[in-house]
Amino acid sequence: MKFGRLGLGLLLWVGCGPELTPPSSNATSLVDADAWVLCAAQEDPFVDRPQNPECPSSGYAVEDGFFEIETDVCHYGTFVQPSKLAVDVEQTIRLNFWHSPLSNPEPAQAHVALQVGGELLWEKTIPIPNDANVVDEQLQLQTAIEEGTPIYFHLHNHGNNAWRLGTIEIAAD
């Protein structure tokens, strides 16, 4: 994918702030980077789905252990996989992802979200253009998660941008 072209700039930038990280050593990941599949239209829980979104498999892949989406190829995608384990309602989920500098010929917005089963855990609309950023959120569950519950990572973005999912994890007891 195009991440190599951003290499030096990202290394310099990441050194100044939060980092994109794989699951931490004292945490358990709810997902596998290589297990994400594009959600079928009839199963997509997000309402901003365009009528005929284009997201060929060349628009997303695992790069350096992270799930990456290239929005010049895949401008809309909801990706899904089953939770690897059960999670109690008292536990906190950590969501960690990164995006490159966001650009588009016209001002636009990106919509990124995390949903577990029927519960929307987190979503954000990000104006485009925008600087590169790492998002590192702590999310409190309102309902418990059963093993096998669908986990949805959603991205709707205009422009030629790269996004990498670092982790969706819970802290160890």
Phi, psi and omega in degrees: 000187188274001186304326182302326179293337181266355190318295184297315179300317179294317180300317178294319182290314183297328179297347184257001184202202179297161183246152170281123187230149169286176178309135181287160186295336180256026181224166179239128180283139176276346187222166172245136181303324184270006181259357181292135174232149178293128182288135176294149183307316184288347179255355184287118183278357186264137187274351181271014181296124174294163183299316181228072182292145176255123177207072177293160183298342176288352181268356179209147182189171172270125178234124178053033178087359180247147175280121185241141176237129177256113189278354171287339178256318182238093183276346177216128176203135167245121184249145187221151169199158180284145175299136180286344183204169176277149181226128178287154182297334181284345185278156180252139177256136176258126175248125183225119176211169184225149168228148176290176172304131184269125180223155177195146179303327178243150175304141184207191178221150171252144175238121179234141185207158174232126178229141176239117186057233179267004183259117174285112182275324186198143171206155180209142171254127185243123179294145176239128011283161180197161178284161172300150182203150169253129176255126181226100187246145171254121187244129180267126179288143174262338176222154179291156177250129174272148174304137180091353178297135179297134173247126183248128170248120189243136177217126174231112190217139175255137177111181183261087187226158178242139179230138177230131176269118180280301182198154165231108190218164172241149178288145178290150178290000000 
